[in-house]
Amino acid sequence: MSNSESAPMTTLDRRGFLSAASILALAAPDLALAAAPDAYAASPFRKLADADWRKRLPAASYLVLRQEDTERPGSSALLKEHRKGTFVCLGCDLPLFKSDTKYESGTGWPSFFQAIPGAVSSKTDYKIGVARNEYHCAQCLGHQGHVFEDGPRPTGLRYCNNGVAIRFIPT
């Protein structure tokens, strides 16, 4: 082949580089989660049919846990819960939060600054047009709420939870 007939050279211009970097950055959190082993993969709750969930849960809880709905702010009785104990998933009773991590965020939803290790899994949610970090119960995959980076120390996180997705067990 002569120089004029050489194979086309692929070059990566600035726009191509930024596009590729953006795609990788958006995929990175999902790739990291995919690499982590799923401790609850064999959970019987993962095998429940939608009709079974409808029978097990109150209507408002079903909409939140299984349809990723959001309860009205200020409507949860758990906003006023200040006793010592544990907040568990209403779908499967997995402990999600200890009462000493609950705080008053002023948002209208029960808020926590730390989940029990391994109790929740997260994914990126674009339902309102912006990226948000949505989290679910790791055992039954029931939608709990969203986590934001505007919480108190020591974590700086705010797990903004739907009250109809959890129940409180006092100790």
N, C-alpha and C positions, 0 to 999 in steps of 0.2 A: 504494500500500500504506500502510496506517496503521501507527502505531508498534506496535500489538499484533500486526500481521501481518507484521512485518519478517522478513527472512531470518534463520535461526539464526546466531548468532555463535559462532565456534569459539574457545574459550579453551584455553590450555594450562596445566593446573594443575601443581603440583610433581611429582606422580607421573608424569604424562605426559611432562614435561620430562626427568626422570631416566631413564625408560624409553627415550626417543628417544636421549638422550646415551649410554646404555649400549650400545645397538645400534650406534650410530656408532663408539664406541670399540672394540668388538669387530671391526667390519668394517674399521677404518682400516688395520691392517697388511696385510690381504689386498688392499685397494684400492691401497695403495702398491706392493705387489709386482706387481699387475696392470698398473700404469702403466709399470713398468720393462721395457725391451725384453729379449726372451729371446735371448741370444747363441747358444744351442745349439738353437734351434727346429728347425733342419734336420738335427740329428744323426741318423745312421742307427741309433743305439742306441735312439732314441725309437720306432722302427718295429719293433723285435724283438718277436715273439710270446712269450707266456709259456713255451711249449714250448722255444723257442730259449734263453731264459734258464735254464731247468732243465738243458739240455744244457751250457751254457757254465760254470755255476757249481757249486762243491761244495754239497752239500745245506744245510749250516749257513749258508753265504754267501747262497744263494738265499732262505732264510727271512728273513734280515735285510734284504738289499738289495731284494727284490721284495715281501715280505710284511710288512715293517716289524716284524720280530721283534727280540728283544734276546738277545745271547749271555750266558751265565752270567758273572757278575763273576769276575775273577781267572783266567779261562781263556785269555786271549790271550797268545801268545808275544811279541807286540809290546809288552807292558808292560815287558819288559827290553831293548827296542831303544834304544840310546843312541848309535849311530853317526851321522855326518853323512850327510844324504841327504833324500829326499822320500817322503812317504806318498801313494800314489795310490789312486784308486777301483779296487777289484777288478773291478767290472763293465765299466769302459771305459778305465782307465789315466789318467784325468784327474788331474793333480797337485792335491792338496787341501791338504796341510800340509807345511811345511818342518820339518826335524828340530829346528831351533833354537827352534821354538814349542812343542815337546813338553815336558811337565813331569809330575812325579809328584803326582797329585791324591789318591791314597789311596782312590779309589773302586772300583778293580778293572777299569777300562777305560782304554785309551790316551786321554790328555787333551792338548789343545792350547789355547793362549790366543789363537790367531789363525789363520784360514783364509787361503789364498792368495786375493787379491781376485778375485771373480767365479766362484770354484770351487764355492760351495755356494749353495743357495737354501733358504728356510725357510718353514714354515707352523706354525700353531698346532695342537697335538695335545691332545685331551681324553681319551685312552684310559684313563687311570687316574683320571679324575674331576676333575682340575685342569688348568689350562692350562699347557702346556709348549711350548717353542720347538723343534720338530723340524727337522732339516736334512737335505738330500739333496744328492747330487752334481748339479751344475747341468747336466752333459752327458747322463747316462743316467737321471737322477732316482732313482738307487738310494739307499735309506734308509741314512744313516750313523749317526745318533744324535740327541742333544739338546744344546742349548747353554744354559748356565746363567750367571747373573751372580755367580758366587762364585769366579772365577778370579783369577790373579795379575795384577800390573801388567805391562805398561802398559794392557791392555785391560779387565781385570776379568772376562773371559769364560772359561768352561770348555767347550770343545767336547768332549763326552764321546762318544767314537767306539767303535763295535763293531769289534774287531780283525779279525773275519772279513769285514768290508766293505772293508778296505784291504790294501795290501801295501806293503812298504818297498823302495825302490830306493836303495842306497848310492851316494855320490858318490866 
